[in-house]
Structure formats: structure tokens, C-alpha cells
Amino acid sequence: MKTLVFATNNKHKLDEVQKITSGLVNIVSLEDIGCHDDIPETSDTLEGNALQKARYIKEYYGFDCFADDTGLEVEALNNAPGVYSARYAGPGHDSEANMNKLLQEMNNMENRKACFRTVIALLLNGQEYLFEGIVNGQI
């Protein structure tokens, strides 16, 4: 059975993917391969960050891998916070502060359209693939 590394430290996401792929592919975590590195996410796009994480695992650990990056895109804010969603209010990854900043910036805006956009980068058998999913909604 093929083994793929899921470049995440989110145990809930890992469990979900393992259940979905059970019997088809063996999904292992960063911890399972001994990766305790702080993998850089320095791109200004979701695609770039997902590829950066997957390429890091392939380069330094030698495993085929997939990685994701997700952002909240608010139409009235020119798709911000986007790739900066997790650190929108600062470097601390404070979700409460991020939500408060977003709501403050949207104060009195009529256009409330937004979406969550996720990009998955898959490195498999020497090839790179990108997949995208979008969930539309309103703030």
C-alpha cells in the first residue's frame, strides 16, 4: 500500500483524511516521520504555501507528500485576509483577535460575501498536482 505524508500537525485533519483513505493509501503524519521542524510558509499565495510545505517534506525527508493551506477571502476587503488569515491580527495565530479585526474592518459594509478557499499540493511519483476547494458564504 502506498504511503503518503500529510504535512500537518492538526490531528483532527489527519484523523479525517485517514478515515477517508482507509485501505486505499497509508496516510502518515509529520510526527510519524520524525519531522518536528517549523516548516516555512512564506509565500503570498495559498498555492505557494501548500507547495512549499510539500516540497520541504520531499526534499528533507524523501517522502511523497501532500499539504494544504486555507484562507478566508472577503470580497469587500479585496479577498483579504486570504493567505494571511491565521495571522491577520498579528503573528500570534490568535483566532479571536483575527475575527475581531475582520469584523471591525467590515463594520458598516453591506457586501458580506466571503469564502473559505483551500489549496492542496500533492507530490506523487515525481509529479506535482494542485487541487482547490471553495466554500462560499457570508460574514
Z-matrix of the N, CA and C atoms (Angstrom, degrees):
N
C 1 1.446
C 2 1.535 1 108.75
N 3 1.310 2 116.38 1 135.83
C 4 1.466 3 123.18 2 179.80
C 5 1.524 4 110.31 3 -66.00
N 6 1.340 5 116.17 4 137.03
C 7 1.459 6 121.96 5 175.46
C 8 1.522 7 109.24 6 -107.64
N 9 1.328 8 115.58 7 131.98
C 10 1.462 9 122.73 8 175.06
C 11 1.519 10 108.75 9 -125.38
N 12 1.317 11 115.45 10 141.45
C 13 1.458 12 120.69 11 173.69
C 14 1.523 13 107.85 12 -90.72
N 15 1.321 14 116.24 13 133.34
C 16 1.452 15 122.12 14 171.68
C 17 1.530 16 105.19 15 -99.13
N 18 1.321 17 117.24 16 112.55
C 19 1.464 18 122.53 17 -175.47
C 20 1.524 19 110.24 18 -78.06
N 21 1.321 20 115.04 19 72.96
C 22 1.458 21 121.06 20 178.09
C 23 1.516 22 109.39 21 -145.79
N 24 1.322 23 114.62 22 154.54
C 25 1.466 24 120.90 23 170.67
C 26 1.520 25 110.41 24 -108.81
N 27 1.335 26 116.35 25 6.00
C 28 1.454 27 121.92 26 -179.17
C 29 1.531 28 108.76 27 -85.59
N 30 1.319 29 116.45 28 103.78
C 31 1.470 30 121.31 29 -175.75
C 32 1.527 31 112.44 30 -63.27
N 33 1.324 32 117.48 31 -33.19
C 34 1.470 33 120.42 32 178.49
C 35 1.526 34 110.94 33 -64.78
N 36 1.334 35 116.76 34 -46.28
C 37 1.473 36 119.83 35 177.66
C 38 1.526 37 110.62 36 -62.54
N 39 1.328 38 116.36 37 -41.99
C 40 1.459 39 120.80 38 179.20
C 41 1.523 40 110.85 39 -60.04
N 42 1.332 41 117.56 40 -47.03
C 43 1.468 42 121.64 41 179.34
C 44 1.532 43 111.20 42 -59.73
N 45 1.336 44 116.70 43 -43.93
C 46 1.467 45 120.29 44 179.89
C 47 1.520 46 111.40 45 -60.33
N 48 1.328 47 117.08 46 -46.61
C 49 1.462 48 120.68 47 -178.54
C 50 1.525 49 110.65 48 -67.27
N 51 1.310 50 117.78 49 -39.20
C 52 1.464 51 120.52 50 178.01
C 53 1.527 52 111.35 51 -61.93
N 54 1.327 53 117.58 52 -39.13
C 55 1.466 54 120.81 53 177.98
C 56 1.526 55 111.18 54 -66.44
N 57 1.328 56 116.64 55 -42.57
C 58 1.472 57 121.12 56 -178.77
C 59 1.524 58 111.41 57 -64.68
N 60 1.331 59 117.13 58 -37.22
C 61 1.465 60 121.19 59 -173.81
C 62 1.527 61 113.60 60 -100.04
N 63 1.320 62 117.19 61 6.33
C 64 1.456 63 121.55 62 -176.66
C 65 1.530 64 111.39 63 -52.20
N 66 1.335 65 115.38 64 126.74
C 67 1.462 66 121.31 65 178.93
C 68 1.524 67 114.00 66 85.11
N 69 1.325 68 117.69 67 -12.93
C 70 1.465 69 121.49 68 -179.00
C 71 1.520 70 112.18 69 -101.16
N 72 1.327 71 115.08 70 -41.76
C 73 1.461 72 121.74 71 -179.32
C 74 1.527 73 107.46 72 -152.04
N 75 1.321 74 116.08 73 147.26
C 76 1.459 75 121.37 74 179.01
C 77 1.529 76 108.42 75 -91.86
N 78 1.329 77 117.03 76 111.40
C 79 1.456 78 122.31 77 179.89
C 80 1.524 79 108.22 78 -96.94
N 81 1.336 80 115.77 79 124.23
C 82 1.455 81 120.88 80 178.38
C 83 1.526 82 109.27 81 -118.83
N 84 1.321 83 114.63 82 159.40
C 85 1.461 84 121.34 83 -175.73
C 86 1.520 85 111.16 84 -95.48
N 87 1.322 86 114.85 85 171.87
C 88 1.463 87 120.49 86 173.32
C 89 1.528 88 109.97 87 -60.31
N 90 1.323 89 115.90 88 -41.27
C 91 1.462 90 120.48 89 178.29
C 92 1.528 91 111.19 90 -60.39
N 93 1.334 92 116.83 91 -39.78
C 94 1.465 93 121.48 92 -179.08
C 95 1.525 94 112.33 93 -61.46
N 96 1.340 95 117.58 94 -29.65
C 97 1.475 96 120.16 95 -179.93
C 98 1.526 97 111.43 96 -98.40
N 99 1.340 98 116.57 97 6.65
C 100 1.454 99 120.69 98 178.49
C 101 1.517 100 114.11 99 77.81
N 102 1.308 101 117.61 100 21.18
C 103 1.462 102 121.53 101 179.33
C 104 1.525 103 109.20 102 -91.91
N 105 1.315 104 114.95 103 111.84
C 106 1.457 105 121.48 104 176.34
C 107 1.526 106 110.08 105 -118.57
N 108 1.339 107 114.69 106 18.34
C 109 1.459 108 121.85 107 -177.99
C 110 1.526 109 110.79 108 -73.34
N 111 1.307 110 115.40 109 152.37
C 112 1.457 111 121.55 110 170.81
C 113 1.533 112 105.30 111 -88.53
N 114 1.326 113 116.36 112 94.22
C 115 1.462 114 121.29 113 -174.06
C 116 1.525 115 108.88 114 -70.73
N 117 1.327 116 116.90 115 126.99
C 118 1.468 117 119.81 116 -177.62
C 119 1.530 118 112.84 117 -63.55
N 120 1.325 119 114.85 118 144.05
C 121 1.459 120 123.54 119 171.33
C 122 1.524 121 106.01 120 -133.97
N 123 1.320 122 116.16 121 79.35
C 124 1.459 123 120.96 122 -172.69
C 125 1.521 124 113.57 123 -109.90
N 126 1.303 125 117.48 124 4.50
C 127 1.463 126 120.45 125 -179.88
C 128 1.521 127 110.14 126 -76.35
N 129 1.322 128 115.88 127 159.00
C 130 1.464 129 119.76 128 176.11
C 131 1.522 130 111.91 129 -98.45
N 132 1.349 131 115.95 130 16.24
C 133 1.464 132 120.84 131 175.39
C 134 1.524 133 109.54 132 -135.48
N 135 1.332 134 115.57 133 154.50
C 136 1.466 135 120.39 134 174.77
C 137 1.521 136 110.18 135 -62.52
N 138 1.330 137 116.25 136 -41.64
C 139 1.465 138 121.06 137 179.44
C 140 1.530 139 110.65 138 -58.98
N 141 1.328 140 115.11 139 -46.45
C 142 1.461 141 120.23 140 -179.09
C 143 1.520 142 112.72 141 -62.01
N 144 1.333 143 117.16 142 -42.92
C 145 1.466 144 120.02 143 179.59
C 146 1.519 145 111.84 144 -66.71
N 147 1.323 146 117.27 145 -42.22
C 148 1.467 147 120.01 146 179.15
C 149 1.532 148 110.29 147 -62.49
N 150 1.328 149 116.41 148 -44.89
C 151 1.466 150 119.84 149 177.72
C 152 1.522 151 111.79 150 -64.42
N 153 1.322 152 116.51 151 -39.94
C 154 1.458 153 120.83 152 -179.60
C 155 1.531 154 110.82 153 -59.17
N 156 1.321 155 116.73 154 -44.68
C 157 1.468 156 120.17 155 -179.68
C 158 1.531 157 111.27 156 -67.20
N 159 1.321 158 117.03 157 -45.43
C 160 1.468 159 119.95 158 -178.82
C 161 1.528 160 111.16 159 -64.93
N 162 1.325 161 116.47 160 -42.50
C 163 1.469 162 120.07 161 178.78
C 164 1.523 163 111.71 162 -64.34
N 165 1.308 164 117.42 163 -35.35
C 166 1.462 165 122.06 164 178.86
C 167 1.531 166 109.69 165 -60.38
N 168 1.325 167 116.60 166 -47.64
C 169 1.464 168 120.28 167 -179.52
C 170 1.525 169 110.67 168 -63.55
N 171 1.312 170 117.07 169 -43.04
C 172 1.469 171 120.51 170 179.48
C 173 1.529 172 110.43 171 -62.64
N 174 1.328 173 116.28 172 -45.94
C 175 1.464 174 120.47 173 -176.95
C 176 1.525 175 112.97 174 -67.45
N 177 1.327 176 117.63 175 -45.73
C 178 1.463 177 120.65 176 -172.37
C 179 1.522 178 114.43 177 -93.94
N 180 1.339 179 117.32 178 -19.38
C 181 1.464 180 119.88 179 -177.51
C 182 1.528 181 113.33 180 -122.85
N 183 1.334 182 116.97 181 -14.93
C 184 1.453 183 121.14 182 173.61
C 185 1.515 184 116.63 183 81.27
N 186 1.315 185 118.18 184 9.17
C 187 1.460 186 121.43 185 -176.93
C 188 1.526 187 112.06 186 -99.47
N 189 1.330 188 116.37 187 144.42
C 190 1.457 189 120.00 188 164.75
C 191 1.525 190 106.17 189 -62.29
N 192 1.321 191 115.40 190 147.44
C 193 1.448 192 118.23 191 -166.09
C 194 1.516 193 111.17 192 -155.44
N 195 1.335 194 115.87 193 157.41
C 196 1.453 195 120.02 194 165.78
C 197 1.515 196 108.60 195 -135.60
N 198 1.338 197 113.84 196 150.98
C 199 1.455 198 121.54 197 -177.86
C 200 1.512 199 108.40 198 -144.71
N 201 1.324 200 115.37 199 156.17
C 202 1.461 201 119.09 200 -179.65
C 203 1.515 202 110.39 201 -128.84
N 204 1.317 203 114.22 202 161.12
C 205 1.454 204 121.73 203 167.64
C 206 1.519 205 106.72 204 -144.88
N 207 1.322 206 115.48 205 140.43
C 208 1.459 207 121.60 206 -175.78
C 209 1.513 208 109.53 207 -130.89
N 210 1.328 209 115.48 208 144.10
C 211 1.451 210 119.84 209 175.71
C 212 1.515 211 111.45 210 -142.86
N 213 1.320 212 115.01 211 152.35
C 214 1.458 213 122.49 212 173.18
C 215 1.522 214 107.14 213 -91.43
N 216 1.324 215 116.35 214 124.68
C 217 1.457 216 121.27 215 -179.63
C 218 1.520 217 108.86 216 -115.79
N 219 1.323 218 116.05 217 118.79
C 220 1.458 219 123.07 218 -177.80
C 221 1.528 220 108.27 219 -107.20
N 222 1.322 221 115.77 220 119.07
C 223 1.467 222 121.30 221 -174.52
C 224 1.528 223 112.40 222 -55.53
N 225 1.325 224 118.02 223 -46.78
C 226 1.467 225 122.07 224 -176.91
C 227 1.528 226 112.94 225 -67.06
N 228 1.311 227 116.66 226 -16.28
C 229 1.468 228 121.35 227 179.04
C 230 1.528 229 111.13 228 -106.41
N 231 1.339 230 115.84 229 26.91
C 232 1.471 231 120.96 230 -179.11
C 233 1.525 232 112.21 231 54.85
N 234 1.325 233 114.88 232 41.61
C 235 1.465 234 124.94 233 178.69
C 236 1.526 235 114.56 234 69.75
N 237 1.326 236 117.40 235 14.58
C 238 1.461 237 120.46 236 171.56
C 239 1.535 238 107.64 237 -77.21
N 240 1.298 239 118.70 238 155.93
C 241 1.449 240 127.30 239 1.90
C 242 1.534 241 114.40 240 -80.21
N 243 1.330 242 118.61 241 -15.36
C 244 1.462 243 121.79 242 174.19
C 245 1.512 244 113.51 243 54.51
N 246 1.323 245 115.68 244 -126.97
C 247 1.461 246 121.68 245 -176.20
C 248 1.535 247 111.69 246 -62.05
N 249 1.321 248 117.27 247 -18.76
C 250 1.463 249 121.41 248 -179.21
C 251 1.531 250 113.19 249 -95.92
N 252 1.315 251 118.29 250 14.24
C 253 1.465 252 122.58 251 -174.63
C 254 1.525 253 113.59 252 -54.20
N 255 1.309 254 118.03 253 -45.05
C 256 1.470 255 120.74 254 -175.63
C 257 1.523 256 112.57 255 -69.65
N 258 1.321 257 117.42 256 -23.97
C 259 1.463 258 120.91 257 -178.09
C 260 1.533 259 111.50 258 -124.97
N 261 1.324 260 115.38 259 31.99
C 262 1.461 261 121.71 260 -176.05
C 263 1.524 262 112.39 261 -60.95
N 264 1.315 263 117.34 262 -39.33
C 265 1.460 264 121.57 263 -178.76
C 266 1.524 265 112.04 264 -94.80
N 267 1.314 266 117.19 265 4.55
C 268 1.459 267 121.20 266 -179.35
C 269 1.513 268 111.14 267 141.79
N 270 1.310 269 117.06 268 176.27
C 271 1.474 270 121.46 269 -172.25
C 272 1.523 271 115.36 270 -72.22
N 273 1.326 272 118.89 271 -6.25
C 274 1.457 273 121.23 272 -173.12
C 275 1.510 274 116.87 273 -79.57
N 276 1.332 275 119.97 274 -0.87
C 277 1.467 276 122.46 275 -177.87
C 278 1.527 277 110.88 276 54.26
N 279 1.323 278 117.22 277 44.77
C 280 1.461 279 123.86 278 -177.64
C 281 1.528 280 108.76 279 -94.21
N 282 1.325 281 117.02 280 102.09
C 283 1.470 282 120.56 281 -174.65
C 284 1.524 283 112.16 282 -63.35
N 285 1.318 284 117.52 283 -36.06
C 286 1.470 285 120.64 284 178.10
C 287 1.529 286 110.77 285 -63.54
N 288 1.318 287 116.71 286 -46.18
C 289 1.466 288 121.09 287 178.45
C 290 1.527 289 110.87 288 -64.91
N 291 1.328 290 116.72 289 -38.03
C 292 1.472 291 120.47 290 178.17
C 293 1.527 292 110.94 291 -62.33
N 294 1.340 293 116.55 292 -44.87
C 295 1.464 294 120.29 293 179.52
C 296 1.521 295 111.26 294 -64.75
N 297 1.323 296 116.64 295 -42.34
C 298 1.468 297 120.24 296 179.81
C 299 1.519 298 111.48 297 -62.72
N 300 1.319 299 117.31 298 -42.54
C 301 1.466 300 120.87 299 178.65
C 302 1.521 301 110.27 300 -62.92
N 303 1.321 302 116.80 301 -44.62
C 304 1.460 303 121.00 302 -179.86
C 305 1.524 304 111.17 303 -61.10
N 306 1.316 305 116.73 304 -47.78
C 307 1.463 306 120.41 305 -179.58
C 308 1.525 307 111.72 306 -63.74
N 309 1.302 308 116.74 307 -37.12
C 310 1.465 309 120.82 308 177.64
C 311 1.534 310 110.23 309 -64.86
N 312 1.332 311 116.94 310 -43.29
C 313 1.458 312 120.43 311 -179.88
C 314 1.527 313 112.22 312 -68.39
N 315 1.327 314 117.00 313 -25.93
C 316 1.466 315 120.94 314 -179.48
C 317 1.530 316 112.32 315 -91.93
N 318 1.310 317 116.80 316 -1.01
C 319 1.458 318 120.76 317 -179.76
C 320 1.535 319 110.28 318 -52.89
N 321 1.318 320 115.95 319 127.84
C 322 1.472 321 124.09 320 179.63
C 323 1.526 322 114.63 321 71.33
N 324 1.318 323 119.15 322 9.24
C 325 1.464 324 121.21 323 175.64
C 326 1.522 325 109.09 324 -87.95
N 327 1.308 326 116.51 325 133.58
C 328 1.466 327 120.35 326 179.43
C 329 1.526 328 111.89 327 -81.41
N 330 1.309 329 117.65 328 -37.72
C 331 1.457 330 121.68 329 -179.22
C 332 1.524 331 108.54 330 -74.80
N 333 1.319 332 116.21 331 111.56
C 334 1.465 333 121.85 332 -177.50
C 335 1.535 334 112.12 333 -110.70
N 336 1.348 335 117.00 334 10.99
C 337 1.470 336 120.18 335 -178.05
C 338 1.524 337 110.83 336 -65.90
N 339 1.340 338 114.36 337 137.05
C 340 1.455 339 120.98 338 179.31
C 341 1.523 340 109.16 339 -154.58
N 342 1.308 341 115.54 340 166.10
C 343 1.472 342 119.97 341 174.29
C 344 1.515 343 109.28 342 -150.54
N 345 1.314 344 114.29 343 154.26
C 346 1.451 345 120.94 344 166.21
C 347 1.520 346 105.74 345 -96.80
N 348 1.323 347 115.92 346 129.34
C 349 1.468 348 120.43 347 178.79
C 350 1.516 349 107.88 348 -122.43
N 351 1.328 350 115.08 349 128.80
C 352 1.456 351 121.87 350 178.50
C 353 1.516 352 109.15 351 -118.54
N 354 1.319 353 115.41 352 137.16
C 355 1.456 354 121.68 353 173.98
C 356 1.526 355 107.64 354 -119.93
N 357 1.323 356 115.27 355 132.19
C 358 1.459 357 121.66 356 176.15
C 359 1.521 358 108.08 357 -114.18
N 360 1.315 359 115.18 358 128.16
C 361 1.471 360 121.76 359 174.25
C 362 1.522 361 107.60 360 -104.24
N 363 1.316 362 116.34 361 129.65
C 364 1.464 363 122.51 362 178.53
C 365 1.512 364 108.99 363 -120.35
N 366 1.323 365 116.70 364 124.55
C 367 1.452 366 122.87 365 171.98
C 368 1.513 367 106.60 366 -107.93
N 369 1.329 368 115.51 367 114.21
C 370 1.459 369 120.84 368 -173.40
C 371 1.520 370 109.59 369 -143.44
N 372 1.322 371 116.06 370 123.09
C 373 1.468 372 122.31 371 176.71
C 374 1.522 373 112.31 372 51.96
N 375 1.328 374 116.40 373 43.45
C 376 1.463 375 121.05 374 176.25
C 377 1.518 376 115.46 375 80.26
N 378 1.315 377 117.80 376 3.36
C 379 1.464 378 121.60 377 179.90
C 380 1.527 379 109.73 378 -115.02
N 381 1.343 380 115.26 379 153.17
C 382 1.460 381 121.01 380 175.80
C 383 1.522 382 109.37 381 -114.03
N 384 1.321 383 115.67 382 136.43
C 385 1.465 384 122.32 383 179.36
C 386 1.530 385 108.46 384 -131.35
N 387 1.334 386 115.70 385 146.21
C 388 1.460 387 121.70 386 174.30
C 389 1.516 388 109.23 387 -122.40
N 390 1.330 389 115.83 388 137.52
C 391 1.464 390 122.87 389 177.11
C 392 1.525 391 107.54 390 -128.40
N 393 1.323 392 116.04 391 147.25
C 394 1.453 393 119.88 392 -178.39
C 395 1.518 394 109.97 393 -133.33
N 396 1.323 395 115.07 394 141.56
C 397 1.452 396 121.21 395 174.55
C 398 1.520 397 108.83 396 -133.20
N 399 1.346 398 115.97 397 142.93
C 400 1.457 399 121.40 398 -178.63
C 401 1.525 400 109.45 399 -132.29
N 402 1.333 401 115.18 400 134.96
C 403 1.449 402 122.03 401 172.92
C 404 1.531 403 106.79 402 -119.44
N 405 1.329 404 115.47 403 112.81
C 406 1.467 405 121.28 404 -178.01
C 407 1.519 406 111.10 405 -85.75
N 408 1.323 407 115.30 406 148.89
C 409 1.457 408 120.48 407 178.19
C 410 1.506 409 110.94 408 -170.10
N 411 1.328 410 115.14 409 -158.65
C 412 1.452 411 121.80 410 178.81
C 413 1.509 412 109.59 411 -139.92
N 414 1.318 413 114.68 412 152.76
C 415 1.466 414 121.79 413 177.10
C 416 1.519 415 107.77 414 -91.34
